[in-house]
Amino acid sequence: MDRRIDLFDFFQIFTPIFQKSPLIKIPTIYVEKSGNTAILPAVVIDDKHRKYFIQIMAGDKKPPLDCSRKLILKKQTL
């Protein structure tokens, strides 16, 4: 499925994610003022405690997003 995502629309329908096993928590979404990038902070706790940022880019200079390919998971240690 190739289609462009409007990140402001995604922001409006986003609901926090909480999964118990392994523990995964994605409490919120932050959308850049221009609407080209969104960041979702995520916490994963299994045998380790890790923090990630999921970055979604939907700018005009990017090709249309394919939801299955363009969701970029960037590991960040905080």
Order of alpha helices (4+ residues) and beta strands (2+ residues): alpha-beta-beta-beta-beta-beta-beta
